[in-house]
Amino acid sequence: MSVAEAGIAAWHDYMHGGSDPEKLKAMLADDAVFHSPVVHTPQEGKAKVFAYLHAAAHVLGNDSFHYVREIVDGDTAVLEFALVLDGIEVNGVDMVRWNADGKIEDFKVMVRPLKAINRVWEKMGEMLAKAG
């Protein structure tokens, strides 16, 4: 099993297993980087990446959330997802790279269409503000 295949299994366990924050923290490298679909600057460091990914799991991880397809190559995976958020069909892609220790070192999210990204931005802002 490749590092990405093992990482994807852990990610699915997190997303479909109640979004346990401790599981997510255990998956992240200390120097992890998150690339948001709405924030220009990459978010660097485990604490920031955790805040964004955990908020996203709560905003996007509703009953309609599902992965459409997965492409795996070595230490990298691309996961296409779909869901309905407040009546808006959301389609997106997670691009994830793991380090040699099996920890997420780079996570990039892209979302479409514009109406969906605007809604995600609004909801993520609310979640991040609550988290402090």
C-alpha positions as protocol buffer text, in pm:
chain_id: "A"
residue {
  index: 1
  type: MET
  ca { x: 0 y: 0 z: 0 }
}
residue {
  index: 2
  type: SER
  ca { x: 143 y: 341 z: -97 }
}
residue {
  index: 3
  type: VAL
  ca { x: 171 y: 630 z: 148 }
}
residue {
  index: 4
  type: ALA
  ca { x: -115 y: 804 z: -35 }
}
residue {
  index: 5
  type: GLU
  ca { x: -341 y: 497 z: -19 }
}
residue {
  index: 6
  type: ALA
  ca { x: -285 y: 469 z: 356 }
}
residue {
  index: 7
  type: GLY
  ca { x: -338 y: 844 z: 392 }
}
residue {
  index: 8
  type: ILE
  ca { x: -664 y: 833 z: 197 }
}
residue {
  index: 9
  type: ALA
  ca { x: -793 y: 553 z: 420 }
}
residue {
  index: 10
  type: ALA
  ca { x: -717 y: 764 z: 729 }
}
residue {
  index: 11
  type: TRP
  ca { x: -877 y: 1071 z: 566 }
}
residue {
  index: 12
  type: HIS
  ca { x: -1197 y: 879 z: 485 }
}
residue {
  index: 13
  type: ASP
  ca { x: -1206 y: 750 z: 841 }
}
residue {
  index: 14
  type: TYR
  ca { x: -1186 y: 1110 z: 964 }
}
residue {
  index: 15
  type: MET
  ca { x: -1447 y: 1248 z: 722 }
}
residue {
  index: 16
  type: HIS
  ca { x: -1698 y: 967 z: 765 }
}
residue {
  index: 17
  type: GLY
  ca { x: -1621 y: 882 z: 1126 }
}
residue {
  index: 18
  type: GLY
  ca { x: -1745 y: 1198 z: 1296 }
}
residue {
  index: 19
  type: SER
  ca { x: -1455 y: 1434 z: 1218 }
}
residue {
  index: 20
  type: ASP
  ca { x: -1267 y: 1359 z: 1540 }
}
residue {
  index: 21
  type: PRO
  ca { x: -1020 y: 1648 z: 1586 }
}
residue {
  index: 22
  type: GLU
  ca { x: -757 y: 1419 z: 1740 }
}
residue {
  index: 23
  type: LYS
  ca { x: -759 y: 1198 z: 1429 }
}
residue {
  index: 24
  type: LEU
  ca { x: -701 y: 1502 z: 1210 }
}
residue {
  index: 25
  type: LYS
  ca { x: -419 y: 1635 z: 1428 }
}
residue {
  index: 26
  type: ALA
  ca { x: -247 y: 1296 z: 1411 }
}
residue {
  index: 27
  type: MET
  ca { x: -258 y: 1305 z: 1029 }
}
residue {
  index: 28
  type: LEU
  ca { x: -84 y: 1642 z: 990 }
}
residue {
  index: 29
  type: ALA
  ca { x: 287 y: 1710 z: 958 }
}
residue {
  index: 30
  type: ASP
  ca { x: 422 y: 1991 z: 1177 }
}
residue {
  index: 31
  type: ASP
  ca { x: 516 y: 2187 z: 863 }
}
residue {
  index: 32
  type: ALA
  ca { x: 191 y: 2118 z: 677 }
}
residue {
  index: 33
  type: VAL
  ca { x: 62 y: 2375 z: 427 }
}
residue {
  index: 34
  type: PHE
  ca { x: -302 y: 2441 z: 330 }
}
residue {
  index: 35
  type: HIS
  ca { x: -403 y: 2614 z: 7 }
}
residue {
  index: 36
  type: SER
  ca { x: -753 y: 2756 z: 41 }
}
residue {
  index: 37
  type: PRO
  ca { x: -983 y: 2815 z: -256 }
}
residue {
  index: 38
  type: VAL
  ca { x: -1050 y: 3168 z: -125 }
}
residue {
  index: 39
  type: VAL
  ca { x: -744 y: 3276 z: 75 }
}
residue {
  index: 40
  type: HIS
  ca { x: -454 y: 3389 z: -146 }
}
residue {
  index: 41
  type: THR
  ca { x: -171 y: 3312 z: 98 }
}
residue {
  index: 42
  type: PRO
  ca { x: -91 y: 2950 z: 182 }
}
residue {
  index: 43
  type: GLN
  ca { x: -167 y: 2872 z: 546 }
}
residue {
  index: 44
  type: GLU
  ca { x: 146 y: 2722 z: 702 }
}
residue {
  index: 45
  type: GLY
  ca { x: 193 y: 2509 z: 1013 }
}
residue {
  index: 46
  type: LYS
  ca { x: 0 y: 2229 z: 1176 }
}
residue {
  index: 47
  type: ALA
  ca { x: -224 y: 2457 z: 1387 }
}
residue {
  index: 48
  type: LYS
  ca { x: -342 y: 2668 z: 1093 }
}
residue {
  index: 49
  type: VAL
  ca { x: -391 y: 2370 z: 864 }
}
residue {
  index: 50
  type: PHE
  ca { x: -585 y: 2193 z: 1138 }
}
residue {
  index: 51
  type: ALA
  ca { x: -813 y: 2497 z: 1185 }
}
residue {
  index: 52
  type: TYR
  ca { x: -897 y: 2518 z: 815 }
}
residue {
  index: 53
  type: LEU
  ca { x: -944 y: 2146 z: 754 }
}
residue {
  index: 54
  type: HIS
  ca { x: -1149 y: 2089 z: 1067 }
}
residue {
  index: 55
  type: ALA
  ca { x: -1375 y: 2384 z: 984 }
}
residue {
  index: 56
  type: ALA
  ca { x: -1411 y: 2258 z: 627 }
}
residue {
  index: 57
  type: ALA
  ca { x: -1508 y: 1911 z: 749 }
}
residue {
  index: 58
  type: HIS
  ca { x: -1792 y: 2067 z: 947 }
}
residue {
  index: 59
  type: VAL
  ca { x: -1904 y: 2305 z: 670 }
}
residue {
  index: 60
  type: LEU
  ca { x: -1884 y: 2056 z: 385 }
}
residue {
  index: 61
  type: GLY
  ca { x: -1924 y: 1721 z: 561 }
}
residue {
  index: 62
  type: ASN
  ca { x: -2302 y: 1704 z: 556 }
}
residue {
  index: 63
  type: ASP
  ca { x: -2514 y: 1401 z: 462 }
}
residue {
  index: 64
  type: SER
  ca { x: -2484 y: 1478 z: 90 }
}
residue {
  index: 65
  type: PHE
  ca { x: -2102 y: 1492 z: 90 }
}
residue {
  index: 66
  type: HIS
  ca { x: -1939 y: 1216 z: -111 }
}
residue {
  index: 67
  type: TYR
  ca { x: -1624 y: 1152 z: -310 }
}
residue {
  index: 68
  type: VAL
  ca { x: -1685 y: 1108 z: -681 }
}
residue {
  index: 69
  type: ARG
  ca { x: -1341 y: 976 z: -778 }
}
residue {
  index: 70
  type: GLU
  ca { x: -987 y: 935 z: -650 }
}
residue {
  index: 71
  type: ILE
  ca { x: -659 y: 936 z: -838 }
}
residue {
  index: 72
  type: VAL
  ca { x: -351 y: 813 z: -652 }
}
residue {
  index: 73
  type: ASP
  ca { x: 12 y: 835 z: -757 }
}
residue {
  index: 74
  type: GLY
  ca { x: 285 y: 755 z: -503 }
}
residue {
  index: 75
  type: ASP
  ca { x: 267 y: 1016 z: -227 }
}
residue {
  index: 76
  type: THR
  ca { x: -10 y: 1223 z: -387 }
}
residue {
  index: 77
  type: ALA
  ca { x: -385 y: 1188 z: -432 }
}
residue {
  index: 78
  type: VAL
  ca { x: -656 y: 1392 z: -601 }
}
residue {
  index: 79
  type: LEU
  ca { x: -1004 y: 1341 z: -461 }
}
residue {
  index: 80
  type: GLU
  ca { x: -1306 y: 1491 z: -635 }
}
residue {
  index: 81
  type: PHE
  ca { x: -1603 y: 1558 z: -409 }
}
residue {
  index: 82
  type: ALA
  ca { x: -1962 y: 1674 z: -441 }
}
residue {
  index: 83
  type: LEU
  ca { x: -2231 y: 1790 z: -200 }
}
residue {
  index: 84
  type: VAL
  ca { x: -2529 y: 2021 z: -165 }
}
residue {
  index: 85
  type: LEU
  ca { x: -2484 y: 2317 z: 71 }
}
residue {
  index: 86
  type: ASP
  ca { x: -2786 y: 2537 z: 142 }
}
residue {
  index: 87
  type: GLY
  ca { x: -2944 y: 2424 z: -185 }
}
residue {
  index: 88
  type: ILE
  ca { x: -2628 y: 2492 z: -389 }
}
residue {
  index: 89
  type: GLU
  ca { x: -2454 y: 2208 z: -570 }
}
residue {
  index: 90
  type: VAL
  ca { x: -2087 y: 2216 z: -478 }
}
residue {
  index: 91
  type: ASN
  ca { x: -1816 y: 2036 z: -673 }
}
residue {
  index: 92
  type: GLY
  ca { x: -1455 y: 2038 z: -563 }
}
residue {
  index: 93
  type: VAL
  ca { x: -1116 y: 1875 z: -559 }
}
residue {
  index: 94
  type: ASP
  ca { x: -878 y: 1797 z: -273 }
}
residue {
  index: 95
  type: MET
  ca { x: -513 y: 1758 z: -379 }
}
residue {
  index: 96
  type: VAL
  ca { x: -316 y: 1599 z: -98 }
}
residue {
  index: 97
  type: ARG
  ca { x: 52 y: 1508 z: -62 }
}
residue {
  index: 98
  type: TRP
  ca { x: 191 y: 1300 z: 226 }
}
residue {
  index: 99
  type: ASN
  ca { x: 549 y: 1295 z: 355 }
}
residue {
  index: 100
  type: ALA
  ca { x: 760 y: 982 z: 406 }
}
residue {
  index: 101
  type: ASP
  ca { x: 614 y: 944 z: 758 }
}
residue {
  index: 102
  type: GLY
  ca { x: 260 y: 929 z: 617 }
}
residue {
  index: 103
  type: LYS
  ca { x: 164 y: 1275 z: 745 }
}
residue {
  index: 104
  type: ILE
  ca { x: -19 y: 1530 z: 530 }
}
residue {
  index: 105
  type: GLU
  ca { x: 233 y: 1792 z: 421 }
}
residue {
  index: 106
  type: ASP
  ca { x: 33 y: 1975 z: 153 }
}
residue {
  index: 107
  type: PHE
  ca { x: -344 y: 2007 z: 109 }
}
residue {
  index: 108
  type: LYS
  ca { x: -500 y: 2215 z: -169 }
}
residue {
  index: 109
  type: VAL
  ca { x: -874 y: 2261 z: -220 }
}
residue {
  index: 110
  type: MET
  ca { x: -1050 y: 2390 z: -530 }
}
residue {
  index: 111
  type: VAL
  ca { x: -1426 y: 2449 z: -541 }
}
residue {
  index: 112
  type: ARG
  ca { x: -1672 y: 2538 z: -815 }
}
residue {
  index: 113
  type: PRO
  ca { x: -1902 y: 2705 z: -925 }
}
residue {
  index: 114
  type: LEU
  ca { x: -1867 y: 3066 z: -808 }
}
residue {
  index: 115
  type: LYS
  ca { x: -2200 y: 3056 z: -621 }
}
residue {
  index: 116
  type: ALA
  ca { x: -2070 y: 2753 z: -429 }
}
residue {
  index: 117
  type: ILE
  ca { x: -1734 y: 2907 z: -345 }
}
residue {
  index: 118
  type: ASN
  ca { x: -1906 y: 3219 z: -215 }
}
residue {
  index: 119
  type: ARG
  ca { x: -2126 y: 3008 z: 15 }
}
residue {
  index: 120
  type: VAL
  ca { x: -1831 y: 2798 z: 133 }
}
residue {
  index: 121
  type: TRP
  ca { x: -1631 y: 3118 z: 202 }
}
residue {
  index: 122
  type: GLU
  ca { x: -1918 y: 3261 z: 409 }
}
residue {
  index: 123
  type: LYS
  ca { x: -1967 y: 2941 z: 612 }
}
residue {
  index: 124
  type: MET
  ca { x: -1593 y: 2884 z: 661 }
}
residue {
  index: 125
  type: GLY
  ca { x: -1555 y: 3241 z: 787 }
}
residue {
  index: 126
  type: GLU
  ca { x: -1825 y: 3176 z: 1046 }
}
residue {
  index: 127
  type: MET
  ca { x: -1661 y: 2849 z: 1160 }
}
residue {
  index: 128
  type: LEU
  ca { x: -1312 y: 2999 z: 1182 }
}
residue {
  index: 129
  type: ALA
  ca { x: -1444 y: 3301 z: 1375 }
}
residue {
  index: 130
  type: LYS
  ca { x: -1611 y: 3068 z: 1628 }
}
residue {
  index: 131
  type: ALA
  ca { x: -1289 y: 2872 z: 1665 }
}
residue {
  index: 132
  type: GLY
  ca { x: -1103 y: 3192 z: 1750 }
}
